[in-house]
Amino acid sequence: MVIQQWIESGDWLPLVFAFLMGLSMLIYAVLDGYDLGVGILTDNASAKHKDRMIASIGPFWDANETWLVLGVGLLLVAFPKAHGIILTHLYLPVAVMLIGLIFRGVAFDFRAKVPQEKKKKWNKIFFWGSLLTALSQGYMLGSYIIGFRGDAFGIIFSLFIGLCVVAGYCLIGACWLIMKTEGFLQERAVRWAKYNLINTTVGVVLISLVTPMINPHTAERWFHFPEILYLSPIPILTGVLIVWLYFLLRKMPMEKDRLCWAPFVMTAFIFVLCFSGLAYSFYPYIVPGELLIVDAASAPESLMIILVGALIVLPVLFGYTFVAYKIFHGKAVDLKYD
């Protein structure tokens, strides 16, 4: 009886949309994270290897960004109050991110069509577009975690999180290259993955130490009983995966390219665990310490209409993503524009 009343009241709808929005952002972080990471890593590669690295993300990178559009769209229509607060505080880094995405998209096409002597310039633009995008996304995450503080500490903390996100994207990008390339480039990708695994681990540890110190709600969720029991599997599993990944990378590449997919899958799970930890830490707030999920949501009648649309769009996105990755699976080959 109580469950039926809860369903009829529509109180469950804000939680459903918070989940869908979080899921969209998580999928974006994993999928566009690796292609942004590959874009950043191109700065350390030869011209020949740049072509193969960019070819490895060519069929996917544009579609990966669709998940960001979905996540921001759900924030706008399902949580308009939160959208106003968040975008007001993050106007500048959002603008920087869009500039990075624009330059990146233009460079991706131009570098393949200009004369060889001009290709180097567009490769640099592709690198800087990827780096700006990753840094701005990390800055936005840090600003969100710290409650949009605009003082010196808030800016420094957000910039630090930006660097951590760059390292995380480079890690998953390197693991993507381990899976999609061969020979010397694959060996370099293993070295990149080892280096960025260390940087990412340091970032995760420092964030875990600082976040509860600056956010009382997070400290309560982390260190009070029984909440600590619900959270404890996340850091334990994350630590196990990081150690396991480190020892696996020491054996890569293996004979006959065995387990070349494993580092990417393990890194994706690390992303999932870190994201889950953040979601658990801030629940039930959608704006940390300021606005609850239920208070930020649109009217239940509006959410029900939006839910119908979401249930149509989501299977299409999942289906398209699955088909694209199914068709273009295997080792990367050179891109051709005929």
Residue pairs with C-beta under 8 A, 6 or more apart in sequence:
6 12
9 300
10 300
10 301
10 303
10 304
11 294
11 300
13 297
13 300
13 303
13 304
13 307
14 78
14 79
14 293
14 294
14 296
14 297
14 303
15 293
16 307
17 74
17 78
17 79
17 297
17 303
17 306
17 307
17 310
18 79
18 286
18 293
20 74
20 310
20 314
21 71
21 74
21 75
21 78
21 79
22 275
22 279
24 67
24 68
24 70
24 71
24 74
25 67
25 68
25 71
25 275
26 271
26 272
26 275
27 67
28 64
28 65
28 67
28 68
28 71
29 271
29 275
30 172
30 268
30 271
30 272
31 60
31 64
31 67
31 321
32 61
32 64
32 65
32 67
32 68
33 168
33 169
33 172
33 173
33 271
34 57
34 169
34 172
34 173
34 175
34 176
34 264
35 57
35 60
35 61
35 64
35 173
35 176
36 130
36 133
36 134
36 169
36 173
37 130
37 134
37 168
37 169
37 170
37 171
37 172
37 173
37 174
37 176
38 53
38 54
38 56
38 57
38 130
38 173
38 176
38 177
39 54
39 57
39 104
39 126
39 127
39 129
39 130
39 131
39 173
40 127
40 130
40 131
40 134
40 166
40 169
40 170
40 173
41 53
41 170
41 173
41 174
41 177
41 189
41 192
42 50
42 53
42 54
42 123
42 126
42 127
42 130
43 124
43 127
44 188
44 192
45 53
45 185
45 188
47 119
47 120
47 123
49 184
49 185
49 188
50 123
51 334
51 335
52 181
52 185
52 332
52 334
53 177
53 181
53 185
53 332
54 108
54 111
54 126
54 335
55 332
55 333
55 334
55 335
56 176
56 177
56 180
56 181
56 332
57 176
58 108
58 335
59 324
59 327
59 328
60 324
60 325
60 328
61 108
62 105
63 320
63 321
63 324
65 101
66 317
67 317
70 313
70 317
74 306
74 310
75 82
75 83
75 86
76 83
77 298
77 302
77 306
78 297
78 298
78 303
78 306
79 286
79 293
79 296
79 297
79 298
80 296
80 298
81 291
81 295
81 296
82 286
82 287
82 291
82 296
85 287
85 290
85 291
86 144
86 287
87 94
89 143
89 148
90 140
90 143
90 144
90 148
93 136
93 137
93 139
93 140
93 143
94 136
94 140
96 132
96 135
96 136
97 132
97 133
97 136
97 137
97 140
99 132
100 128
100 129
100 130
100 131
100 132
100 133
100 136
101 129
101 133
102 129
103 125
103 126
103 128
103 129
103 132
104 125
104 126
104 129
104 130
104 133
105 129
106 125
107 122
107 123
107 125
107 126
107 129
108 126
110 122
111 119
111 122
111 123
111 126
112 335
112 337
113 337
114 122
131 166
134 162
134 165
134 166
134 169
135 162
135 163
135 165
135 166
136 162
137 162
137 165
138 158
138 161
138 162
138 163
138 164
138 165
138 166
139 158
139 159
139 161
139 162
140 158
141 158
141 161
141 162
141 165
142 157
142 158
142 159
142 160
142 161
142 162
143 149
143 154
143 158
144 288
145 157
145 161
145 207
145 211
145 215
145 278
145 288
146 154
146 157
146 158
146 214
146 215
147 214
147 215
147 288
147 289
147 290
148 154
149 157
157 210
157 214
160 203
160 206
161 203
161 207
163 203
164 199
164 200
164 203
164 204
164 206
164 207
167 196
167 199
167 200
167 203
168 196
168 200
168 203
168 271
170 192
170 196
170 199
171 193
171 196
171 197
171 199
171 200
171 267
172 264
172 267
172 268
172 271
173 192
174 189
174 190
174 192
174 193
174 196
175 189
175 193
175 263
175 264
175 266
175 267
176 264
177 185
177 186
177 189
177 192
178 186
178 189
178 190
178 193
178 252
178 253
178 260
178 263
178 264
179 260
179 261
179 263
179 264
180 331
180 332
181 189
181 331
181 332
182 257
182 331
186 253
186 260
187 253
190 249
190 252
190 253
193 249
193 252
193 263
194 246
194 249
194 250
197 242
197 245
197 246
197 249
200 270
201 242
204 238
204 242
204 274
208 235
211 218
211 281
212 218
212 219
212 222
212 223
213 219
215 281
215 288
215 289
216 289
217 281
217 282
217 285
217 288
217 289
218 281
218 282
218 288
220 227
221 227
221 231
221 280
221 281
221 283
222 228
222 231
222 281
230 280
231 277
231 280
231 281
234 273
234 276
234 277
234 280
235 277
237 273
238 270
238 273
238 274
238 277
241 266
241 269
241 270
241 273
242 270
244 266
245 263
245 266
245 267
245 270
248 259
248 262
248 263
248 266
249 263
252 259
252 260
252 263
253 260
254 260
282 288
283 293
284 292
284 293
284 294
285 291
285 292
285 293
286 292
286 293
286 296
287 296
297 303
298 306
